[in-house]
Amino acid sequence: MSSSAVKLGIENTAGPKPKLRALLVEDNALDAELVLRELRKKSFDVSAVIVQDEAGFAEALRTHLPEVVLADYNLPNWKGMEVLNALRRQNLDIPMILVSGALGDVTAVECIKQGVTDYVLKDSLARLPEVVRRALQEKYERSLRQQAEKDLAKKVDELARSNADLEQFAYIASHDLQEPLRMVAAYTQLLSERYRGKLDENADKFIGYASEGALRMQVLIQDLLAFSRVGRASASYTSVDCNAVVEEVRKTLGPAIQESGAVMSHADLPTVWADRTQMTQVFQNLTGNAIKFRGEKPLIVSIKAEKGGEDWLFSVTDNGIGISPEFAENIFVVFQRLHTRTEYPGNGIGLAICKKIIERSGGRIWVESQAGSGSTFKFTLPLLEPAVKEAMRP
Amino acid sequence: MKASHEVLIVDDNPADVTLTREALAGSAHMSQISNVQDGVEALAFLYRLGNYTQAPRPDLVILDLNLPKRGGLSVLAAMKAAPELRRIPVVIFSTSQLSQDIARSYELGANCYVSKPGNLKDFFSTMKSIEQFWFGSATLPPRGEQIKP
């Protein structure tokens, strides 16, 4: 036989057939013979064990390690559906196919609902190989999916751990940096106080720069600590009335609002599931930014919220200097600034903290703006607390 | 003329001790400042052992937490467990802002917990207010003779 002839034959008859370990639960030897013959005819190289009752089944599961279970529905000593339960009890994901003389449609549907992979009537055994093949294929795909899910869960776990490590590192580093810096700051200040005008002009200037630098670094470290604390400290989630939060922010920012002549208004705001201190920080940072980056026009800040899908959509709108869309992402990154410190003071930590808080509360934050025509900062928060959501799940 | 007050600073950072001396220099309370640099020396000073047989009995102890040999919390615990030392007011003066350090200090009987301020102005005013409170507003326990161990 030429090699091409062999190849041609592979599809059906010739060539090695895939091996299959089957476990038959069947009291009728003739039926079992017919089932096996059907499988062996064209499709599988079957090694089979035939059992009739629970004890035999349990034994065969251990010794034969079947890839598929073919069970009669009506057995004298055991019920076909009990086979399924026996598999479940052992946590085995082995496809089970009912092979039955007579099985009403209703019963068949019920069996599949309960977890039987498929069923084949004894008078149409020709279907059996295809049914087995499909069951094996499905199981293979299922195991691939499960493996992928497991891998993903592992990755998520690793990521969470390295994130936690990083936060811990940022915290410790910034805390330990403070100690020597405190000395530099205190002593440059002492130098500048005690020796101002006693050295020469340059000395005063140099000491001034050193002292300012140290002070600014202290603020940076404080900011970094504040930022890393958002992740470390366990936020206490509770119902937070955003109206009250915004009123509190209005009070805190009172002097700045007055000085800038800003008009701040808010619509009726919802109660959300969040950490109150953190929500105050979000509204305070956003409103504070609106005041800081105001334009020539009298500043108007308006806060509102609307329901959208499963979230509240908040917006804080101002008519200030706005932001070019190309920087819209950047501004949420820690220490990213768009202006020099002389133009606008600050370290670029406020929006980074907002983003961290909102994302940890299950929302998103972004800005919609054009340079020169005001900004609208938008963020979402889930409508309901997670526990309520969980309880409402069908 | 007002009597001077004895202050023991337990701190291993000479820069901090110098700042404290600077802060209290020339004040009306005329604090006399002694300094030891670790926890073991602190207790030797308080019990007048070793090199410290002539040590004055402090009216106030300013105690850092992060110390070599024997930590501040351990010194505090030893002081507050000793009948002859427990009436001396102890101000914990540390950069730590960890809530467990603060809670533990008070549990062990610290008289107050003060965070070391980062900049000079705050450091000076904090130091002065500690001095003013303990030697101005508060009434200290009678000095009496120190009980020997």
Interface residues (C-beta under 8 A of the other chain):
Chain A: Q178 E179 L181 R182 M183 A185 A186 Y187 Q189 L190 E193 L215 Q218
Chain B: N13 A15 D16 L19 E22 T95 K116 G118 N119 L120 K121 F123
